[in-house]
């Protein structure tokens, strides 16, 4: 739905600080832009979850941040068969809407994914399983018009015959 102002904090040299995004945003599609004034910082995004019926967070994954957006991103790994669920997460850090095109590469060849317009300063999540069923799925995300975007890929596994996700992994995309 657009940008939400997060905290403005001082992180002293040689220290670290965690920020709980849930305290500011209650949405499935969330990306974060971190701006540092006066020094360099390294950022990552961590996600944890509690299985249905559980009381403790027992699973999680994380991803390192990226320095800049690019017009084309490649996500080399994914699976959408056998209980695997793959998501491609696309951030539009621009002040204008951006149209993106997703193409999935499988062992059987390329499969067309969605072409979608992402509003300014927003994020969209695309469930790869909605377009392709394969143990081997790579994704190419292209910003039509070449505006910079940022992409990552998350994969979760629910063992067949169960209803609880037991594994999760995440990776930022690669650009040339």
N, C-alpha and C positions, 0 to 999 in steps of 0.2 A: 504493500500500500504506500510505499515511499519511505523517505528517510525519517528516522526517529533519533533525536539527540541522545547520545549516551553520556557517560560520566566524563568529566574533565578532571584529570588527576595528575599529580606529580609522581613519577617513578624515579627514585634516586639512583645514581650511578652504582652499578654492581648489585642491584636488587631486582626483584620481580614482583609483579602484582597480578592477581586474577580478578576478572570482572565477570559476574554472573549475568549473562544477557537476559535470562528469564525475568530478572527484576525490572527490566525496561520494556520488553517486547513479548507478547504472547501470540506468536505466529509460527506456522510451520516453515515458511520461507524467510530465512534470516541470513544475511551476510553482514559483515562489519568492515568499515573502513577505519583504520587507525592512523591518525596524523600526529607526528612527533614534532615538537617545537624545541629546537636547541640541542638535539642529540639523536643518535640512532637507537632504534629499538628492534627487537625480534619478537614477532607475534605468532601465536598458533591458536587454533580453535579446537577445543575438546568437547566431546559430547558423551554423556552417560545416560543410561536408561535402566529402569526397573521393569522386569518382566511382569506381564499381567498377573495379578494376584500376589505379587511379591511385595516386600516392604523395604528391600535394600537395592541400591544401584549395584549391579554385578557385572555390567558390560559397558564398554565404551570404546571410543577411538578418537584420534586426533589428526590434525593436518597442519602443516606449517603454512604460514601466510606467504603471499607473493608480493613482490615490489611494485609491479606494474601490470596493467591489462594488456592484452594483445587481441588482434582481430581473429586469429585462428588458434584453437587449442586441440590437443590430442590426448585422449584418455585411453591408455593401452590395455587396461584389464577390466573385465566385468563378466558376469554370468547372470542369466535370467531363466534358468531351468534347474530342476532338481532341488527346489526349495530356496534357491538364490534369488535375491531381489536387488537390482542395481538401479541407482539413481544418479543422474547427471545434474549437478547444481550449477546454475549460471547466474553470476552477479552482473548487473549493469551499473557501474559506478558513475555513469555519465549524467549530465543534467538534462538529457533528452532521451526519448524512447529509442530502443535499439531492436532491430529484427535479427533473430538468429536462426540458423539452419543446422539441424543435427542429422548426421549420417552415421549409421552403425555398420561396422565391418564384422563379418562372421566368417567361419570356415567355408560357408557356401557362397560368400560374396557380400556385396554391399546392400544394405536395406535402408530405404528412405525413412527418416524420422520426422519429427515435427518441424515446421517453420512457424515461429512464434514471435510476437512483439512483446518485449519486456519494458515496462514503464521506467522512467528515469529513477535512478537511485533505488532500484528494487532487485529482487532475486526471484527466480523461478526454479522449481524442482521438477525434473522429468523422470518418470518411472520407466526405465528402458523396457521392462517386461510388457508394457502396453504396445510395443511395436515389434519386438523380436523375442523368440524363445531359443536360447542357445547357451551352451556352457562356455563358449568363447565369443565375447562381444567387446569390440573396441569402439570408441566414439570419436568422431571429428565434429567439433562445434565451430561454425563460422559466423562471424558478425557480418551481415550483409551491409555494405557501405563502409566496412573496415573500422567502425568505432571500437575502441578497446573494451573487452569484457574479461571476466575472470571465471575459470571453470574448475570444478573438482568432481570426483566420482566417489560415491559410497556404495558398498556392497554389504548386504546382510544375509545371514543364512538361518532359515528355520528348517530343522530336519523334517523330511517327509513324515507325515503321520502325527506331527506335533503342531502346536500353535505358538510356541515361544521362540523368539529369535535368540540364538545362542552365540553367534559370532557377528562381528562387524569390523569393517576396515574402510579406510578412506585415503585418498591420494589427490593432491592437486594435479592439474593437467600439465602438459608439456607444450611449449610453443617453440617455433623455430626462429 
